[in-house]
Structure formats: C-alpha cells, structure tokens
C-alpha cells in the first residue's frame, strides 16, 4: 500500500517521518517549500512536484495543511485522479463544515475520505504519540487505523465525516480557556511573590492541576517561547470554535474572552511564537 503525504510543516514533517520509518512500502511527499521535500526525501520519501502527482501514485493520500482554504485547494487539485480504491485522510484542523463538503466531493469519485485532526504538539509528533480524532465511516476508519497508529498512540472515531474536527475544535477551545486561567492566576501569584514553578507545584496538590501547566511551567519560567504550537494556529482554532457555536445558536462567553486574548496577541505581532506566549497579553508586556 503506497502512501502520500502533503504538508510538511512543524507537525506534518514529523508525522510523515514516522510513516517513512514504519511503513514497508513507498511514501510520496510534497510541500510547497522545496527544502522540506528534500529533507523527507533524504529520509526515504519520494519527492513530488505537486499534490496531484502524489495522489496519482498512492493508495492512501494524507494532507496536513494550515487552513480550510488550503485543504480545499489540495482536494480540488487532486479530484481528477481520485477513484475507487483510494482513501483520503485530511489531518488538517479546518472548519468541520468545509471538511464535510470535501468528503462529499471526494466520495463522488468512488474514493473514501476521513478527517483525522491531531492533538498534542511537536514532541508528541516526533515520538509518534499524538492523539487522533477521526470522522468517517466505520469501514474507512478500521482500514486506516494501522496507518494512523504510525503517528499516534490514541486514535478514536467520533462519528461520521466532520465529527473528528468537531472534537478537535472543542479540545483546543478548552485548552485556550485553561491556558487563560493559568496565565491570569500565575500572573497574580507572581505579583505577590510566587514564581511559576512554585505556583505549578502548589497547584498540583489540589483540584486545579492540569496538563497544560505541567507541560509549560518550565518554558514559562524561562520565558522561552520557541514554537511547538503557534499562536496563529490556535487563534484560527479559537475562531473556528466561535463560528461553530454561532452556527449552533450557542453562546460561549469564556471562549469569546480567550479569543480577545488571541486577537491581541496577533495585533502584537507574536503570532509565530508558541501559544504559551499569550501570557504576554495578560501581563501587558
């Protein structure tokens, strides 16, 4: 079974590398940045000049691109070469409604389609320990599960097409609110002489313990905002959540507050920094 991977960014690069290492057949790769194609080619991938060239050569086509418009462009490009026997896996974090549209478009060719967005960040992508939420038919999910396990250790089907993305958006929205709570309360503690590492240890003794604080306490202490997951990506996800809530006629005031923080971070020009750098917004830095 030949696999193709399009989108070799911060996450996609390591996800694709795990496929190349673990899969016993050819892996075709493409990214608009030639240096990224070359890097994966050096590891054993077969570089291509377009998404269409990838799709022509593979049984399973995987995409990991930034936004809805990028996913749409990829699938419109490859549509003429899709057919029965091929499966598309879009692992991008995009609007669930757009993903459903893409699934319908792909399925008309006879090919299968699942959405499979990931959670956790770069270190988990490198280790092949991502969480993966899947939307699609049970049959397609079971057929693709072994490939998804090259990249993640926790793989869950949430329902039909689009439902994996709904779960991913809810996950990231919750992270944004937990993060904002950490930012505000740790900053208040700092103003009263309690540093972030002491704060984190004290929090671990009670019911407010959380994975975000445990994973970010050291970088927050060092003020090291090296990107594992960017502000601009979480900014996108926060607004996808608010759009989804609006479509459902549901109010999310907590997420609206998180969105204001992310909007300000983008205005400050720190969108490329790690999303924990939103603490700068809260502290007025």
N, C-alpha and C positions, 0 to 999 in steps of 0.2 A: 504494500500500500504506500503510494507516494504522497508526501505531504508538502504543502506550500505554506509559507508564512510571509505576510505582508505587513510592514510596520515594525521597524527595529529600533524603537525609541528606548527610553530608560527601562521600561518593563519588558517590551517586546523582544529586545535584544537577548535578555537572559532567558526568557521563556523559550525562544527559538533555539538558543544554545542547548537547553536541556533536551529538546526534541532531537536535535542532531546527535547528541551524546547517547541517547537511549533508544532511538528508533533504528531498526535494522534495514531500512530502505532509504531511497533518495529523499532529500529535503531541499526544496527550491525556495529561494529567498528574494525579496525585493524591498527596497526602501528608496524614497526619492533622493536620499543622500548616499552617494556612491561609496563613501568611506565606510558606511555602516554595512552595505552589501559586501564589501571587501573583507571586513572583519569577520563576518559569519562564513564567508567563503573559505577563509583561512582555517576555520574550524571544521570544514567538511560540507558546508552548504553549497548549493549550486546557484550562483547569482543569475538573476534575470533582469531584463531591461524595463519590465512593466508588470503590473498586476495581472494583465491579460496573459502574458507569457507564463506566469506562474500557474494560473488557472488551467491553461491548456495542457499542462504537463502532469497534473496531480489528480489524485482521487479525493483528497481532503484539502480544502482551501481555508486557511486561517488568517483572519485580519485583526490587527491591533493598532488602530489609528485614533487620533485625538478626539474628533468631534463628529456629530451627526452628518455634517456636510461631507466629511472625508469618507465616512462609511458609504454614504450614498454614491459618491463619485467612484469608489472602488467597485461596488456591485453593478453599477450601470456600465462600467467598462468591461467587466468580465461576463456579463449576462450572455453575450452571443456564443460563448464557448462552454456554457454550463449545460448539463444534460443528466439524464437518469444515470445513477451510479456514482455521482459526485455529491459530496457533502460540504457545505459552507459553515464555518464556525466564526462568528463575529464576536471577538473578545473585547471590543471597544466599549467604553462607557458612553452611551449616547441616549437620546430620548427614546423611551420604550415604544412610543407610537411610531417613530421612524423605523425602529427595528422590526416592528410588526409589518410595516409596509414593505420593507426589504425582504422579509421572509416570504410574503405572498408573491412578490416579484420573482424571487429565486425558485420557488416551488412550481411556478408555471412552466419552468424549463424541464421539470422532472427531477431536479436536484433537491437535496434536503438542506435545511437551514436550522441552526440553533444559535441563540445568543448565549454567551458564556463569559460574562464580565468577571473580573478577579478582584479580590480584596487582599489586604496587606501591601507591603511596599517592596522596594528593590532587594533588600536582603533575603526576603522570602522567595522572590522571583529567582534569585541566584541559586538558592538552596532547593528549588523545586517544591516549595512548601506553601504555595498560595492557597487561598480559599477560592473556589469557583462556583458561581451560581448559574444554573442552566435553565433556559426556557426553550421548550421544543417538545416534539413527540417523544414518548417513552422509547420507541424503537430507535430513533436517531440518537437519543441520549445514551442508551446502552451500547450502541455501536461505537460511539465516540468517547465513551468513558475511559478506555485504556489510553487514548491519546491525551486526554485532559489530565490523566494521572502522571504523565511525564512532567507536567508543570505544577501540579497542586497535590496536596495531600488530603484536602477536604473538598469533595465535589458533591454538590447537591442539586437535584432537579426540583424547581419550584412550581412547574406547571408548563403551560403552552408558551408559544413564542412571545417574548416580551417580558415574561414573569421573572426571568433571571435578572434583567435590568431593573425591574421594579424593586427587587430585593437589594440590589447593589446601591440604588439611589437611596433607599431607606437606611441602609447601613452607613453610607457616607454622610447622610444628613445627621444621623445620631452621633457620629464621630465629631462632626462640626460643633454640635451643641455641647458634647462632653469636653471638647477642646476649649471652647469658650469659657466653660465653667472652670477648667483648670487654669486658663490664662488669668481670669479675674481673681480667683481665690488665692492663687500662688502670688500674684502681684500684691494683693492686700497683705498677705503674710510677709512678703519682702519689705513692704513699707513699715512693718512692725518688727523688723529684725530677724525674720525667719527665712533662711535661704531655701532654694528649691529642693536640694537634696534632703534637708531636714524635713521640709514640708512633705515630700513624697514618702519618706519613711513613716511619718506620723499618720498620713492618710492611709497607708497600708494596714494600720492597726484597726481601722474602722470600716464602716459600710460604704465609704466613698471610693474605695480602691478601684482602679480601672487600668486597663491595658495601655491606653494612650499615655497616661502619666508615667507608668512603669517603663515604657519604651522610649520616652522622650526626655526623661528627667536629666540624663547626663548631657545631652546636646543642649538642652535649655540652660543648664548650669554653665556650660562652656560658651553659650551664645554662638553655637556652631549651626548655621542654617544651610549646610550642604544638602542638596536636594535628593531626597528619597521619593517624595511625592510632592509635586509643586503646588503652590498657592493657586496658580492659574487653573490647574486641573480640578482642584477642589472647589474653586469659585464656579467653574462650569457645572459641577455636580450639584452644588447647593441650589443653583438657579434651575436646573432640571427638576429638582425636587419641588421647588415652589411652583413651577409650571404644572407639574403633575398634580399637585394638591389643588391648584386652581381648577384644573380640568375636572377634578372630583368634587368641587364645591366645598373644599375642606380648608379651614384656617390653621396655619402653623406659625403662631407668633414667635416661638422660640427659634425656629429656622429663619424667620424674617430678620431676627436680631443677628444671627450668625451671618446672614447674607450681607448685612450692613458692614460687619467687620471685614468680610472678604472684599466687598466693593471698595472699602477704604484702602485695604492692602494693595489692590490693583492700582488705585489712584496714586499710591505712594511709589509705584514702580518696582515693587518687590515680588511681582508675580512669578518670577523664575526661581525664587528661593523656596526652601522646604516649607510645607504648610504650617509647621510649628512656628514659623516667623510671624504669624498673626499676633503673637504676644506683643510685638512692637506696636501694633494698633491699639491694643488695650492699654499699654503703658504710655502711649502718646510719644513714642520715640521717633 
